[in-house]
Amino acid sequence: MHDRYGSDVLAPGWRERAAKVVPQVPAEVDLVVEVAEDGFCGAVTKREGGLVELEDFRGKRRLFPMGRGFLIDGEPVELVAPAVAQAARGRTASGSFAVADARARTALPSRILVEGRHDAELVEKVWGDDLRIEGVVVEYLEGVDLLDDLLRAEPPSAERRYGVLVDHLVPGSKESRIAQAIERGPHGRFVRIVGHPFVDVWQCVTPAALGIRAWPEIPRGTDWKTGVCRAFGWPASDQADIAHAWKRILGRVGSFRDLEPALLGRVEELIDFVTAPPAR
């Protein structure tokens, strides 16, 4: 007869079988964790003498003993010293296998276009190694409004395709209307326009990477980046303050894991589009 209760629950080893296994996570710089005891959330800035230093999004730093007592995405983890990575198993920030000693490659005529400097810097930080291997250059437009002018000045072709990444590409938006007009136009065949739903590329960085629960809601009529800086308690009086804020945000991005899936898939799509061989 089948015993639905199994074997003796007090047999040797029962404590170990019932205990939940806590995964060990290397305390790499920029890894964001939460302290289970008091809820302090921050990114790893350094390790020394069995301690790990965390910095929250306001710039406050605290030291904690390495080991258990930390959370990632609400799940307990044990922080351990990072092992020396094996070169043969190296990964790029995008998650691809790293290519060692690759020769410089002549840039392809095709391009990936983004709306602004911040978009270009984020793409470079996560996909830069991959793009250099493929010979793909990223250029920024200073606004999707200028895309039509660029296409007229430097028309795309089967050998020179453009992949375009657009902010706030949602139904009914100005960006979606511009994209639809270009796709219906004479250059649509050799242009791929994709985008993410967020107001700005800043929001493509996950809240978890910044150590916050969610991006702040900014009321209509307020410049979005200025409103974000004020919500975080950061200076926001001029463009230099906005640039400094972006550097703080970008500094929390260590790999693709710190970005929203809505951006990841779109950038990969553009890379595939501009590197595919011309159809015969």
C-alpha positions in Angstrom: 0.0 0.0 0.0 1.3 3.5 -0.9 2.2 5.6 2.2 1.1 9.1 1.3 2.9 10.5 4.3 6.3 9.2 3.2 9.1 8.0 5.4 9.8 8.9 9.0 9.8 12.7 9.3 12.2 12.5 12.3 14.8 10.4 10.4 18.3 11.8 10.4 18.7 14.9 8.2 15.1 16.1 8.6 16.2 19.5 9.8 18.4 20.0 6.7 15.7 18.9 4.3 13.2 21.4 5.8 15.6 24.3 5.9 15.2 26.8 3.0 18.4 27.2 1.0 19.6 30.8 0.8 21.4 31.5 -2.4 24.9 33.0 -2.3 25.3 36.1 -4.4 28.7 37.8 -5.2 28.8 41.3 -3.7 29.8 42.9 -7.0 30.0 46.7 -7.1 26.7 48.3 -8.2 24.6 45.3 -7.0 21.5 46.6 -5.3 20.3 44.9 -2.1 18.0 45.6 0.8 19.0 45.0 4.4 16.4 42.7 5.9 16.7 44.2 9.5 15.9 47.8 8.8 14.9 48.1 5.1 18.0 50.2 4.1 18.4 49.7 0.3 21.5 50.6 -1.7 24.1 49.6 -4.2 27.4 48.0 -3.3 30.2 50.5 -3.5 33.1 48.6 -1.9 34.1 45.6 0.2 36.8 45.5 2.8 37.6 43.4 5.9 34.5 41.3 5.8 32.3 44.4 5.4 30.3 45.6 2.5 29.4 49.3 2.0 26.0 50.2 0.5 25.0 53.6 -0.9 21.3 54.5 -1.3 19.9 56.7 -4.0 20.3 59.8 -1.8 24.0 59.2 -1.4 23.9 57.9 2.2 26.5 55.2 2.8 26.5 52.5 5.5 28.7 49.4 6.3 27.3 46.0 7.0 28.9 42.6 7.7 29.0 40.3 4.7 26.9 37.2 4.8 23.2 36.7 5.4 20.6 39.3 6.3 20.1 40.8 2.8 17.3 40.7 0.3 17.1 40.9 -3.5 13.6 41.4 -5.0 12.3 40.5 -1.5 14.1 37.1 -1.4 16.8 36.4 1.2 20.4 36.1 -0.1 23.8 35.6 1.4 26.4 38.1 0.2 29.8 36.6 -0.5 33.1 37.9 -1.9 33.1 37.7 -5.7 35.2 34.9 -7.2 37.7 35.8 -9.9 35.9 35.5 -13.2 37.2 33.0 -15.7 38.1 34.8 -18.9 36.7 31.9 -21.0 33.3 32.4 -19.4 33.2 36.2 -19.4 30.0 38.0 -20.3 29.3 41.4 -21.6 26.9 43.8 -19.8 24.2 42.7 -22.3 24.6 39.0 -21.2 26.4 37.9 -24.4 29.6 35.9 -24.2 32.6 38.2 -24.3 35.0 38.0 -27.3 38.6 38.2 -26.2 41.3 39.9 -28.4 38.8 40.9 -31.1 40.3 43.0 -33.9 38.8 46.4 -34.6 36.2 46.2 -37.2 35.2 48.8 -39.9 31.9 50.4 -39.0 28.9 49.1 -41.0 27.1 51.7 -43.1 23.9 50.9 -41.2 23.2 52.8 -38.0 21.2 52.7 -34.8 19.6 56.1 -34.1 18.4 57.2 -30.6 16.7 60.4 -29.5 19.3 61.9 -27.2 22.6 61.7 -25.4 21.2 59.9 -22.4 19.7 57.2 -24.7 23.1 56.8 -26.4 25.0 56.5 -23.2 22.7 53.9 -21.8 22.9 51.8 -25.0 26.7 52.1 -25.0 27.0 51.0 -21.3 25.0 47.8 -21.8 25.5 46.9 -25.5 28.7 48.8 -26.3 31.0 45.7 -26.4 28.5 43.8 -28.7 28.1 46.8 -31.0 31.9 47.2 -31.4 32.2 43.5 -32.3 29.4 44.0 -34.9 30.7 47.3 -36.2 27.5 49.2 -35.4 27.6 52.9 -34.6 25.0 54.6 -32.4 24.1 58.2 -33.2 21.6 60.5 -31.5 19.1 62.8 -33.2 18.2 65.3 -30.5 14.6 64.4 -31.0 12.5 62.1 -33.2 11.2 65.2 -34.9 14.4 65.5 -36.9 14.3 61.9 -38.2 12.5 62.7 -41.4 15.1 65.4 -42.3 17.9 63.0 -41.7 16.3 60.3 -43.9 16.0 62.8 -46.8 19.6 64.0 -46.4 21.0 60.5 -46.1 18.5 58.1 -47.6 18.6 54.5 -46.3 19.0 51.5 -48.6 19.3 47.7 -48.4 23.0 48.2 -47.5 22.5 51.2 -45.3 19.6 50.6 -42.9 18.5 52.6 -39.9 17.3 51.2 -36.6 15.6 53.9 -34.6 14.9 53.8 -30.8 12.1 56.1 -29.7 10.9 57.2 -26.2 7.2 57.1 -25.3 6.2 55.1 -28.4 2.6 54.5 -27.4 -0.7 54.7 -29.4 -1.8 58.2 -30.1 1.5 59.9 -29.1 3.4 62.3 -31.3 6.2 59.8 -31.5 3.8 57.1 -32.8 2.4 59.4 -35.5 5.9 60.3 -36.7 6.9 56.7 -36.8 3.8 55.7 -38.8 4.3 58.4 -41.3 7.9 57.4 -42.0 7.0 53.7 -42.2 4.4 54.5 -44.9 6.8 56.7 -46.8 9.5 56.0 -49.4 12.1 55.0 -46.8 10.0 52.7 -44.6 11.3 49.5 -46.1 14.8 50.1 -44.8 14.0 51.7 -41.5 12.9 49.9 -38.3 11.4 52.1 -35.7 10.8 50.7 -32.2 10.3 52.2 -28.8 9.5 51.8 -25.1 6.4 53.1 -23.4 8.2 55.3 -20.8 8.2 59.1 -20.8 12.0 59.2 -20.8 14.9 56.7 -21.1 15.6 57.3 -17.4 12.6 55.2 -16.6 14.1 52.2 -18.5 16.3 51.8 -15.4 14.4 49.6 -13.0 13.4 51.0 -9.6 15.2 48.1 -8.0 18.5 49.2 -9.5 18.0 52.6 -7.8 16.9 51.2 -4.5 13.4 52.7 -4.8 9.9 51.1 -5.0 8.8 53.0 -8.0 9.6 56.1 -10.1 7.9 59.2 -8.8 4.7 60.4 -10.4 5.3 63.9 -11.9 2.3 66.2 -12.5 1.5 67.5 -15.9 3.0 70.8 -16.7 6.2 70.0 -14.8 9.4 69.1 -16.7 9.7 65.4 -16.1 13.4 65.2 -15.3 13.2 68.3 -13.1 10.3 66.8 -11.2 12.2 63.5 -10.7 15.3 65.3 -9.4 13.1 67.3 -6.9 11.3 64.2 -5.8 14.7 62.5 -5.0 15.9 65.6 -3.2 18.6 66.3 -5.9 19.5 69.8 -7.3 17.5 70.7 -10.4 18.2 74.3 -11.1 20.0 74.0 -14.5 21.1 71.5 -17.2 24.3 70.7 -15.3 22.1 69.4 -12.4 20.1 67.3 -14.8 23.3 65.9 -16.3 24.7 65.1 -12.8 21.4 63.3 -11.9 21.6 61.2 -15.0 25.2 60.2 -14.2 24.0 59.0 -10.8 21.3 57.0 -12.4 23.5 55.6 -15.1 26.0 54.6 -12.4 23.5 52.2 -11.0 23.3 50.2 -14.2 25.7 47.3 -14.2 24.1 45.0 -16.8 21.0 44.2 -18.7 19.4 43.0 -15.4 19.1 46.7 -14.3 16.9 47.6 -17.3 13.3 47.1 -18.1 12.4 44.3 -20.5 10.4 46.8 -22.6 13.8 48.3 -23.6 15.9 45.1 -23.8 13.9 43.4 -26.5 13.7 46.5 -28.6 17.5 47.2 -28.6 18.2 43.6 -29.5 15.7 43.8 -32.4 17.5 46.9 -33.8 20.9 45.2 -33.6 19.5 42.2 -35.5 17.9 44.5 -38.1 21.0 46.6 -38.9 23.4 43.6 -38.9 21.3 41.2 -41.0 22.8 40.7 -44.5 21.0 42.4 -47.3 18.2 40.3 -48.9 19.1 39.0 -52.4 
